[in-house]
Amino acid sequence: MHRDSKVAKRYAKSLMDFAQEQNSLEAVAADMELIAATIDGSRELELLLKSPIIKLDKKVAIMNQIFGGKIGSISQSFLGIIARKGRESLIEEMAVAFVNLYKASQGIVTAEITTAIPLDDKGREKAKALIAQISDKVELIEKINEDIIGGFIIRVGDKQYDESVSSRLSAMKREFSKNPHIAEL
């Protein structure tokens, strides 16, 4: 994690408090998701924001060009404040911290499911039903990894439920390697 994560969390908490006072929590959360996704999806933007060579007014102009009209006034003001404080390199981290705080405040659990092939609607519903035992509000992130061969891996927070074929094969291999009656290959 970034060395200044405490700073990012502090700014995110302040923004969350302000957004709640202004009855704009959902709108700001949507803005922060957009900002985080945009920076995460653009290596050039990330490098620009972290560059000590590029002048602040140029960074602000580029951010206004990218996000102007797409985010609300609270989020736009927040970006301006962050830039003036010289913390623009942490904008993505602050946005992610805000989204995490927002989800926690709303009781939304993010679950990541990894499968070898894309889930169909039936599989997606089964996964949500399994995760619903933990929380009523579930955000499901689907990932594809052909290396797991089949089955699935569900990760919720720091817990992982691994029902992949690859992990079962690894377990069988470990079990067979312990058997003294089977000659090693």
C-alpha positions as CSV (number, residue, x, y, z in Angstrom):
1,M,0.0,0.0,0.0
2,H,1.1,3.6,-0.6
3,R,3.1,5.1,2.2
4,D,0.7,8.0,2.5
5,S,-2.4,5.9,2.8
6,K,-3.2,7.5,6.2
7,V,-3.3,10.9,4.4
8,A,-5.6,9.6,1.7
9,K,-7.9,8.1,4.3
10,R,-8.0,11.4,6.2
11,Y,-9.0,13.4,3.1
12,A,-11.5,10.7,2.1
13,K,-13.1,10.9,5.6
14,S,-13.3,14.7,5.5
15,L,-14.9,14.5,2.0
16,M,-17.4,11.9,3.3
17,D,-18.4,14.1,6.2
18,F,-18.9,17.1,4.0
19,A,-20.8,15.1,1.4
20,Q,-23.1,13.8,4.1
21,E,-23.7,17.4,5.4
22,Q,-24.6,18.4,1.9
23,N,-26.9,15.4,1.3
24,S,-24.8,14.4,-1.7
25,L,-23.2,11.2,-0.5
26,E,-24.4,9.0,-3.3
27,A,-23.4,11.5,-6.0
28,V,-20.0,12.1,-4.6
29,A,-19.5,8.3,-4.3
30,A,-20.3,7.9,-8.0
31,D,-17.9,10.7,-8.8
32,M,-15.1,9.1,-6.8
33,E,-15.7,5.8,-8.5
34,L,-15.4,7.5,-11.9
35,I,-12.2,9.4,-10.8
36,A,-10.6,6.2,-9.4
37,A,-11.5,4.2,-12.5
38,T,-10.3,6.9,-14.9
39,I,-6.9,7.3,-13.2
40,D,-6.6,3.5,-12.8
41,G,-7.3,3.0,-16.5
42,S,-4.9,5.7,-17.7
43,R,-1.2,5.2,-17.0
44,E,-0.5,8.6,-18.6
45,L,-2.9,10.4,-16.3
46,E,-1.5,8.7,-13.3
47,L,2.1,9.6,-14.3
48,L,1.0,13.2,-15.0
49,L,-0.6,13.6,-11.5
50,K,2.6,12.2,-9.9
51,S,5.0,14.2,-12.0
52,P,6.9,16.9,-10.1
53,I,8.0,18.5,-13.4
54,I,4.5,19.3,-14.7
55,K,3.2,22.6,-13.3
56,L,0.1,22.6,-11.0
57,D,-2.0,24.8,-13.3
58,K,-1.4,22.4,-16.2
59,K,-2.5,19.4,-14.0
60,V,-5.6,21.3,-12.9
61,A,-6.5,22.2,-16.5
62,I,-6.1,18.6,-17.6
63,M,-8.2,17.3,-14.7
64,N,-10.9,20.0,-15.5
65,Q,-10.8,18.9,-19.2
66,I,-11.2,15.2,-18.2
67,F,-13.7,15.5,-15.4
68,G,-15.5,18.8,-16.1
69,G,-19.2,18.3,-16.6
70,K,-18.9,14.6,-15.6
71,I,-18.6,15.1,-11.8
72,G,-20.6,17.3,-9.4
73,S,-19.4,20.6,-7.9
74,I,-18.4,19.1,-4.5
75,S,-16.1,16.6,-6.2
76,Q,-14.8,19.3,-8.6
77,S,-14.0,21.5,-5.6
78,F,-12.4,18.6,-3.8
79,L,-10.0,18.0,-6.7
80,G,-9.1,21.7,-6.7
81,I,-8.4,21.7,-3.0
82,I,-6.3,18.6,-3.3
83,A,-4.3,20.1,-6.1
84,R,-3.7,23.4,-4.2
85,K,-2.5,21.4,-1.3
86,G,0.0,19.6,-3.5
87,R,-1.5,16.2,-3.0
88,E,-2.7,15.5,-6.6
89,S,-0.5,12.4,-6.7
90,L,-2.8,10.9,-4.1
91,I,-6.1,11.6,-5.8
92,E,-6.7,8.0,-7.0
93,E,-5.9,6.7,-3.6
94,M,-8.2,9.2,-1.9
95,A,-11.0,8.3,-4.3
96,V,-10.6,4.6,-3.6
97,A,-10.5,5.3,0.1
98,F,-13.7,7.3,-0.2
99,V,-15.5,4.5,-2.1
100,N,-14.4,2.0,0.5
101,L,-15.7,4.2,3.3
102,Y,-18.9,4.7,1.5
103,K,-19.5,1.0,0.9
104,A,-18.7,0.2,4.5
105,S,-21.1,2.9,5.7
106,Q,-23.9,1.4,3.5
107,G,-23.1,-2.2,4.5
108,I,-22.1,-3.1,0.9
109,V,-19.8,-6.1,0.8
110,T,-17.5,-6.4,-2.2
111,A,-17.0,-10.0,-3.3
112,E,-14.6,-11.1,-6.0
113,I,-15.3,-14.3,-7.9
114,T,-12.7,-15.9,-10.1
115,T,-13.8,-18.5,-12.6
116,A,-12.1,-20.2,-15.6
117,I,-14.9,-19.1,-18.0
118,P,-17.3,-16.1,-17.8
119,L,-20.3,-16.7,-15.5
120,D,-23.8,-17.1,-17.0
121,D,-26.8,-15.6,-15.3
122,K,-27.5,-18.8,-13.4
123,G,-24.0,-19.0,-12.1
124,R,-24.0,-15.3,-11.1
125,E,-27.2,-15.8,-9.1
126,K,-25.8,-18.8,-7.3
127,A,-22.7,-16.9,-6.4
128,K,-24.8,-14.0,-5.1
129,A,-26.9,-16.4,-3.1
130,L,-23.8,-17.9,-1.5
131,I,-22.4,-14.4,-0.6
132,A,-25.8,-13.2,0.6
133,Q,-25.3,-15.4,3.6
134,I,-22.7,-12.8,4.6
135,S,-24.5,-9.6,3.7
136,D,-27.7,-8.4,2.0
137,K,-25.9,-5.8,-0.1
138,V,-23.3,-7.5,-2.4
139,E,-21.2,-6.0,-5.1
140,L,-19.9,-8.8,-7.3
141,I,-16.7,-8.4,-9.2
142,E,-16.1,-11.1,-11.8
143,K,-12.6,-12.2,-12.9
144,I,-11.5,-14.8,-15.4
145,N,-8.4,-17.0,-14.8
146,E,-8.2,-20.0,-17.0
147,D,-5.4,-21.4,-14.7
148,I,-8.0,-22.5,-12.1
149,I,-9.2,-25.0,-14.8
150,G,-12.8,-25.1,-13.4
151,G,-14.8,-24.3,-10.3
152,F,-14.5,-20.9,-8.6
153,I,-12.7,-18.8,-6.0
154,I,-14.7,-16.3,-4.0
155,R,-12.9,-13.6,-2.0
156,V,-14.8,-11.4,0.5
157,G,-12.5,-9.1,2.4
158,D,-9.7,-11.2,3.8
159,K,-11.6,-14.5,3.5
160,Q,-11.3,-16.8,0.6
161,Y,-13.4,-19.8,-0.4
162,D,-11.5,-21.9,-3.0
163,E,-13.5,-24.5,-4.9
164,S,-11.2,-24.5,-8.0
165,V,-10.1,-27.6,-9.8
166,S,-6.5,-26.5,-9.6
167,S,-6.5,-26.2,-5.8
168,R,-8.1,-29.7,-5.5
169,L,-5.4,-31.1,-7.9
170,S,-2.7,-29.4,-5.8
171,A,-4.2,-30.9,-2.6
172,M,-4.3,-34.4,-4.2
173,K,-0.7,-34.0,-5.3
174,R,0.4,-33.1,-1.7
175,E,-1.6,-36.0,-0.3
176,F,0.0,-38.5,-2.8
177,S,3.5,-37.1,-2.0
178,K,3.0,-38.0,1.6
179,N,2.1,-41.6,0.8
180,P,5.3,-43.8,1.4
181,H,3.9,-46.7,-0.6
182,I,3.8,-44.8,-3.9
183,A,7.2,-44.5,-5.6
184,E,8.2,-41.1,-6.6
185,L,8.0,-40.4,-10.4
